[in-house]
């Protein structure tokens, strides 16, 4: 899958921002006429391709959405999933984003997740930074991905930040969704509560629907990494200092894994913008997909 090599552009301030701090707050009842018929437009307008990429000893499952109406000079969006995520758990968000932005959207299952190869090792404390050094170069080489927008949810947002810092020549823009920028009491409490909830066989079985026999590893990789003493002082500070592209940090006001301190820190550290979604929690792509698609697409309008 070849990617275009468009001219470089700089992002202009978001026209829909409503105050001087580059923040706008959406209420759940806000109407978005531009996207009201988006669902009906999806059928037959996106070509979906599944690929397999080799990363060391692992086979990585990849899916690409190419819109029928693809805007010229717009590079693909590469999605990084969350700690329990995979391609399937993005639901129809990638397809919606492809249609609305006129860009190819690419998502993949990290090794150990979804339909990618089994992983049995214990994640190192550097696993968030490692993604941009190990998996991303393989994706770029085997998908002929020369430039892209890095967009990540939750821990995937941290991986997107590191990728932007490690590959400034490739990443044209950075979007984080409900990303953690540092360790906060709310973050750890949310992980502890989730670990307790997954002791319920029904909850664990639902996780296994997406990860199969890998579900136990997926859950432990999340909870044991974040609750480990070795992770107590983790932050994105070093990576944020290296980000050179336009940045948008999106966060739900009711996010159970982190306060609005996280997007504020990301935006302030990169000179970027932040968007707080009123009444929303940790999964905007499931809670308010149209709103999330509109927010990201508007940000990307003036970016190559």
C-alpha positions in Angstrom: 0.0 0.0 0.0 1.8 3.1 -1.2 1.5 6.4 0.6 1.6 9.8 -1.0 4.5 12.2 -0.4 2.6 15.5 -0.2 4.0 19.0 0.5 4.5 20.0 4.1 1.9 22.2 5.7 1.4 23.6 9.1 -1.8 23.4 11.0 -3.9 26.4 11.6 -5.7 27.0 14.9 -9.0 25.0 15.1 -11.8 27.3 14.1 -14.2 25.6 16.4 -12.3 26.4 19.5 -14.2 28.7 21.8 -11.7 30.2 24.3 -8.2 31.5 24.6 -6.8 28.3 26.2 -7.4 26.3 23.0 -10.1 24.3 24.7 -13.7 23.6 23.6 -16.2 21.7 25.5 -18.9 19.6 23.8 -22.1 18.7 25.5 -23.7 15.3 24.6 -26.7 17.1 23.0 -24.7 19.1 20.6 -25.9 18.6 17.0 -23.5 18.0 14.2 -25.4 18.3 11.0 -22.2 17.8 8.9 -22.0 14.2 10.2 -25.7 13.5 10.7 -25.9 11.2 7.6 -22.4 9.7 8.0 -23.7 6.3 9.0 -25.7 6.0 5.8 -22.7 7.1 3.7 -20.5 4.3 4.9 -21.9 1.5 2.9 -19.9 0.9 -0.2 -17.7 3.9 0.2 -14.7 2.3 1.9 -12.4 -0.4 0.7 -11.2 -2.6 3.5 -8.0 -4.6 3.2 -6.4 -7.1 5.7 -2.7 -7.5 5.8 -0.1 -9.5 7.8 3.2 -7.8 8.8 6.2 -9.6 10.3 7.7 -8.0 13.3 10.6 -10.1 14.6 9.1 -13.5 15.5 5.6 -12.1 15.5 2.9 -11.9 12.8 0.9 -8.6 13.2 -2.6 -8.4 12.0 -3.3 -5.1 10.1 -6.4 -3.6 8.5 -6.6 -0.7 6.2 -9.6 1.4 5.3 -9.4 3.4 2.0 -12.3 5.8 1.3 -13.8 5.9 -2.1 -13.3 9.7 -2.1 -9.7 10.1 -1.0 -8.4 13.7 -0.7 -5.1 14.3 -2.6 -2.0 15.0 -0.6 -3.4 13.6 2.7 -1.3 11.0 4.4 -2.8 8.0 6.2 -3.8 7.9 9.9 -2.1 5.1 11.9 -4.2 4.0 14.9 -2.6 2.7 18.2 -5.1 0.8 20.4 -5.5 0.8 24.2 -4.3 -1.7 26.8 -7.1 -4.2 26.3 -7.8 -3.2 22.7 -7.5 -4.6 19.2 -8.7 -3.7 15.7 -12.2 -5.1 16.4 -12.6 -2.9 19.5 -12.2 0.2 17.4 -15.7 -0.8 16.0 -16.6 1.4 13.0 -14.5 4.4 14.1 -11.7 3.7 11.5 -14.3 3.5 8.7 -16.0 6.7 9.9 -12.7 8.6 10.1 -11.7 7.4 6.7 -14.9 8.7 5.1 -14.9 12.0 7.0 -11.2 12.8 6.6 -10.7 11.5 3.1 -7.6 9.6 4.3 -6.6 6.0 4.5 -6.9 4.7 8.1 -4.7 1.9 9.3 -5.1 -0.1 12.5 -3.2 -3.1 13.8 -3.2 -5.6 16.7 0.0 -5.4 18.7 1.8 -8.7 19.3 -0.1 -10.6 21.9 -3.5 -8.9 21.1 -6.4 -9.7 18.9 -5.5 -11.7 15.8 -1.7 -11.1 16.1 0.7 -13.7 17.3 0.7 -15.0 20.9 3.1 -13.2 23.3 4.0 -14.8 26.6 6.8 -12.6 28.0 6.4 -9.9 30.7 6.3 -6.5 29.2 9.3 -4.3 30.1 8.7 -1.0 31.8 9.8 0.6 28.5 7.0 -1.1 26.4 5.3 2.2 25.6 8.4 3.7 24.1 9.4 0.5 22.5 6.4 0.4 20.1 7.8 3.2 18.0 11.2 1.5 17.9 10.1 -2.0 17.0 6.6 -2.4 15.5 6.3 1.0 13.8 9.4 0.7 11.6 8.2 -2.8 10.4 4.8 -1.4 9.6 6.3 1.5 7.6 8.6 -0.8 5.6 6.1 -3.5 4.8 3.2 -1.1 4.1 5.3 1.4 2.3 4.2 4.0 4.8 6.4 7.0 4.4 4.5 9.7 6.3 1.4 9.4 8.6 -0.7 10.9 11.3 -0.1 9.1 14.6 -3.4 8.7 16.6 -3.6 6.6 19.7 -6.2 5.8 22.4 -5.2 5.5 26.1 -1.8 3.8 26.3 -1.9 3.8 22.5 -1.8 7.6 22.8 1.4 7.3 24.7 2.8 5.1 22.0 1.7 7.7 19.4 3.6 10.4 21.3 6.8 8.3 21.4 6.4 7.5 17.7 6.0 11.2 16.9 9.2 12.0 18.9 11.2 9.1 17.5 10.2 9.6 13.8 9.7 13.4 13.3 10.3 13.0 9.6 7.4 10.6 9.2 4.7 11.9 11.6 2.9 14.9 10.2 0.5 15.3 13.2 -0.2 13.7 16.6 -3.7 13.0 18.1 -4.1 11.5 21.5 -7.5 10.2 22.8 -7.8 9.6 26.6 -4.1 9.2 26.8 -2.2 9.1 30.1 0.7 11.4 30.3 1.8 10.5 33.9 0.9 8.4 36.8 -2.1 9.8 38.7 -4.0 8.3 41.6 -7.2 8.1 39.5 -5.3 6.1 36.9 -4.1 3.5 39.4 -7.5 3.3 41.1 -9.2 2.7 37.8 -6.8 -0.1 36.9 -7.4 -1.7 40.4 -11.1 -1.5 39.9 -10.9 -3.0 36.5 -8.8 -5.9 37.7 -11.4 -6.7 40.3 -14.2 -6.4 37.7 -12.4 -8.9 35.4 -12.4 -11.5 38.2 -16.1 -12.0 37.1 -16.0 -14.8 34.6 -18.6 -13.0 32.4 -16.4 -10.0 32.1 -13.3 -12.1 31.3 -15.2 -14.1 28.8 -16.2 -10.9 26.9 -12.5 -10.0 26.8 -11.7 -13.5 25.4 -14.2 -12.9 22.6 -11.6 -10.4 21.1 -8.3 -12.0 22.2 -9.1 -15.7 22.5 -6.5 -17.7 24.5 -4.4 -14.5 24.8 -7.0 -12.8 27.0 -5.2 -13.7 30.3 -1.9 -12.3 29.0 -3.6 -9.2 27.7 -5.3 -8.5 31.1 -2.1 -9.2 33.1 0.1 -7.2 30.8 -2.2 -4.1 31.5 -2.8 -4.4 35.2 0.6 -5.8 36.3 2.5 -3.2 34.2 0.6 -0.1 35.5 0.5 -1.3 39.1 4.2 -2.3 39.2 6.5 -0.3 41.5 8.8 0.0 38.5 6.1 2.1 36.7 5.4 4.4 39.6 7.3 7.4 38.2 6.6 6.8 34.5 5.6 9.8 32.4 5.7 11.0 28.8 7.8 14.0 29.6 10.9 13.0 27.6 8.9 12.0 24.6 6.7 15.1 24.7 9.8 17.3 24.6 10.7 15.7 21.3 7.4 16.2 19.5 7.7 18.6 16.6 4.4 18.2 14.8 0.9 19.7 15.3 -0.7 18.0 18.3 -4.3 17.5 19.5 -5.1 16.0 22.9 -8.7 14.8 23.3 -10.1 13.7 26.7 -13.4 12.9 28.3 -14.3 15.1 31.3 -15.5 11.9 33.1 -12.6 9.7 32.1 -12.2 7.1 34.9 -8.5 6.6 34.3 -7.3 10.2 34.3 -8.3 13.8 35.0 -8.0 16.6 32.5 -4.5 17.2 33.8 -3.4 14.7 31.1 -4.5 16.5 28.0 -3.4 19.8 29.5 0.1 18.5 30.1 0.2 17.0 26.5 -1.0 20.3 25.0 1.2 22.5 27.1 4.3 20.4 26.5 3.9 20.3 22.7 2.4 23.7 22.0 -0.7 21.8 20.8 -4.4 22.0 21.4 -6.7 20.2 23.8 -10.3 19.2 23.6 -12.4 18.2 26.6 -15.5 16.2 25.8 -18.2 17.0 28.4 -20.1 14.1 29.8 -17.8 11.5 28.2 -15.5 8.9 29.7 -12.5 6.9 28.6 -13.8 5.5 25.3 -15.0 8.4 23.1 -14.8 6.2 19.9 -17.6 4.1 21.4 -19.4 6.7 23.5 -19.6 9.5 20.8 -18.0 8.3 17.5 -19.5 11.1 15.4 -18.3 13.8 17.7 -14.8 12.2 17.9 -14.6 11.9 14.1 -15.7 15.5 13.6 -13.1 16.7 16.2 -10.2 14.8 14.6 -11.2 15.6 11.0 -11.5 19.3 11.7 -8.0 19.3 13.2 -6.6 17.5 10.2 -8.1 19.7 7.5 -5.0 21.8 7.1 -2.5 19.1 7.7 -0.9 17.0 5.0 
